[in-house]
Amino acid sequence: MIRRALDRLYAAASAVAAFFMVGTLAMVLTAIAGRLFHFHVPGTDAYAGYCMAAAGFLALAGTLRHGEHIRVTLIVERLAGRSRRALELWALGVAVVLAVLFAWYSSRLAWQSWDFHDVSTANDATPLWIPQLAMAIGTIVLAIALADELVAEWLGRRRKSAPAEPLRNE
């Protein structure tokens, strides 16, 4: 039951990230059309940036669950058995701590922006807590996903998912 709820959380965050990717495209196309047809929609560049940041942060947990994050496996792949598991547990533990700190401070930033009525310096004057909220939610979901991975590794149930296509570095 918990596994399904967590998977739904990661899928929902990924779906919202996809929505913001489409929003980025819409803002860029609106700006291009404005230049071509001589009209101006204020704030399209700022909104494109907000959408891009929201898409990036909200996609973090889903990317982790699908094994698509960049991992340096130079040491891990040379280890086996208990030493490999110990290193995986240590790395995941450090990642959880860092993700929780990132989530805490990004949530705090959004809260302070709301509390101080901080607005964008661009001509759109968007309240900054709105785009910062996507960052806070994305980092919270990432912290949950990393804690999920740590618990699964601790219990020996972690599924090692490799990318569907081998990554190439050319």
C-alpha positions in Angstrom: 0.0 0.0 0.0 2.8 2.4 0.9 4.8 1.4 -2.2 1.8 2.2 -4.4 1.3 5.6 -2.7 5.0 6.5 -3.1 5.0 5.4 -6.8 1.9 7.5 -7.4 3.6 10.5 -5.7 6.6 10.2 -7.9 4.4 9.7 -11.0 2.3 12.7 -10.1 5.4 14.9 -9.6 6.7 13.7 -13.0 3.3 14.5 -14.6 3.3 18.0 -13.2 7.0 18.4 -14.4 5.8 17.4 -17.9 3.1 20.0 -17.7 5.7 22.7 -16.8 7.8 21.6 -19.7 4.8 22.2 -22.0 4.5 25.6 -20.2 8.1 26.4 -21.0 7.4 25.6 -24.7 4.3 27.7 -24.7 6.1 30.7 -23.2 9.0 30.4 -25.7 6.6 30.1 -28.6 4.6 33.1 -27.4 7.7 35.2 -27.3 8.8 34.0 -30.8 5.3 34.7 -32.2 5.4 38.1 -30.5 8.6 39.0 -32.3 7.3 37.8 -35.6 3.9 39.4 -35.4 4.9 42.6 -33.5 3.2 42.1 -30.2 4.6 41.8 -26.7 3.4 39.6 -23.8 5.2 40.9 -20.7 6.9 38.3 -18.6 7.2 35.5 -21.0 10.9 35.1 -20.4 10.4 35.1 -16.7 7.6 32.6 -16.9 9.6 30.3 -19.2 12.3 30.3 -16.5 9.8 29.6 -13.7 8.4 26.7 -15.7 11.8 25.3 -16.6 12.9 25.4 -12.9 9.6 23.8 -11.8 10.0 21.0 -14.4 13.5 20.3 -13.3 12.8 20.1 -9.6 9.6 18.2 -9.9 11.2 15.6 -12.1 14.0 14.8 -9.7 12.3 12.0 -7.8 10.9 10.2 -10.9 14.3 10.4 -12.5 15.9 8.8 -9.4 13.3 6.0 -9.4 14.0 5.2 -13.0 17.8 5.1 -12.5 18.4 8.1 -14.8 20.4 10.2 -12.4 24.1 10.6 -13.1 26.1 8.2 -10.8 29.8 7.9 -10.5 30.2 4.1 -10.2 34.0 4.0 -10.5 34.3 2.6 -6.9 31.0 0.9 -6.4 31.2 -1.3 -9.5 34.6 -2.6 -8.3 33.1 -3.7 -5.0 31.0 -6.7 -4.2 29.1 -8.1 -1.2 29.1 -6.4 2.1 31.5 -3.6 1.1 29.4 -2.7 -1.8 26.2 -2.7 0.3 28.0 -0.6 3.0 29.1 2.0 0.4 25.6 2.1 -1.1 24.0 2.6 2.4 26.6 5.4 3.2 26.0 7.2 -0.1 22.2 7.0 0.2 22.5 8.2 3.9 24.5 11.2 2.9 22.2 11.9 0.0 19.1 11.8 2.3 20.8 14.2 4.7 21.7 16.6 1.9 18.2 16.3 0.3 16.5 17.0 3.6 18.6 20.1 4.1 17.9 21.2 0.5 14.2 20.6 1.1 14.2 22.5 4.4 16.0 25.5 3.0 14.0 25.7 -0.2 10.8 25.5 1.8 12.1 28.1 4.1 12.9 30.4 1.2 9.4 30.0 -0.3 7.9 30.7 3.1 10.1 33.8 3.7 9.2 35.1 0.2 5.6 34.7 1.0 6.0 36.3 4.5 8.0 39.3 3.2 5.8 39.7 0.0 8.9 39.4 -2.1 8.2 39.9 -5.9 10.2 39.3 -9.0 12.3 42.2 -10.3 11.2 41.5 -13.8 8.4 43.5 -15.3 5.9 40.7 -14.4 6.3 41.4 -10.6 5.3 37.8 -9.8 5.3 36.9 -6.1 8.4 34.8 -5.8 6.9 32.2 -3.4 4.8 30.9 -6.3 7.7 29.6 -8.5 9.8 28.8 -5.4 6.9 26.5 -4.2 7.6 24.1 -7.1 11.3 24.0 -6.0 10.3 23.3 -2.4 7.8 20.6 -3.4 10.3 19.0 -5.8 13.1 18.8 -3.2 10.7 17.4 -0.6 9.6 14.6 -3.0 13.3 14.0 -3.8 14.1 13.7 -0.1 11.2 11.2 0.2 12.4 9.2 -2.8 16.0 9.1 -1.4 14.7 8.0 2.0 12.6 5.3 0.2 15.8 4.1 -1.6 17.7 4.0 1.6 15.1 2.0 3.4 14.8 -0.4 0.4 18.6 -0.9 0.4 18.7 -1.4 4.1 16.0 -4.1 3.8 17.6 -5.7 0.8 14.6 -4.8 -1.5 16.1 -2.1 -3.6 15.6 -2.6 -7.2 18.6 -1.7 -9.3 17.0 -0.1 -12.4 19.3 0.7 -15.3 18.4 3.2 -18.0 16.5 1.7 -20.9 19.3 2.7 -23.3 22.9 2.8 -22.2 24.1 6.3 -21.7 26.7 7.4 -24.1 29.4 10.0 -23.5 30.6 11.3 -26.8 
